[in-house]
């Protein structure tokens, strides 16, 4: 998978493979699932603006659930022997939820199942991200985190391409589009589960808190102490505040891009193929940013990504042609993996390793809380104005605020 300061270890490769597995479902969330949802909602007489809003609310509901549970689960997972079982539990929630999307149900039930499955995958990320200090060293975190996103992008193309071909040629092979889409959900669930097995087999928790007689009660006590510690370590708190704002825009663009594209008249085929191109382009770009982290400060690279996303959002305000959506997809691909990977590794290097799950629980609050804010604001604004473009305008300001605060966080960390 590449070399930099030595080959990747077996454990590092196993960790990367989880990104390959879960990215199949992430790809579905950005492409096929919202299109399928909007189509079944339209058949029930739901307007395009309302279905976009309901999709935004579903995204917000799932992020809010994980944001509330995240710190508690994170504190519990730092206890010796707890991280892998909790990771496995949420992994299975996500996998089973993904497969259940294939059931022929109403748009309301479909959204409910989607919320369940997204809680599963989002919850698994708390423990997965917190595994980073256990699987590699500080000087390799930027590189490994970038490799995770990079191989996730390219790996997700395999089940997605099969799914896309199955859907596009459904009638020619004698099946309905709905049946083909259901089969695609099951295929991606199996891919996600099977590719995750190496990590489940090879991971061992190296940094932990010793088991207490009352681990749950102790987890709540540690959670309170960590909250106080975060306030004392201002560089961590200010970073999380900046992360809240700039990742808000990133997650909202990822979650709402397909729905927004449909609203401005882009065809389903163009949406799917453009977003497939995003995955292909994102692969080398994430690797490149990982290598650049050896020459340039991680903070500077994150700033570049924030500026890039701000310009992308401005361009999206006037988007109304298929070629513009294709161009936008490529631009997003350049920065998407980098900003998430570098933010993850930046945070992992400034927190106590033995409490990594606990801190990543707070990281998840700020990240998922941002997603809740962005998708909710976009949903409400779109529904009130009848136009998705006013919702996009809100996201522009999030990147500006995030950039200003992150500059301050980086200065505090360097001091």
PyMOL commands that set and color helices and strands:
alter all, ss='L'
color gray80, all
select helices_A, chain A and resi 10-30+32-43+48-77+83-100+107-130+132-135+138-168+177-202+215-232+234-263+268-292+298-316+322-350+353-385+388-414
alter helices_A, ss='H'
color red, helices_A
deselect
rebuild
show_as cartoon
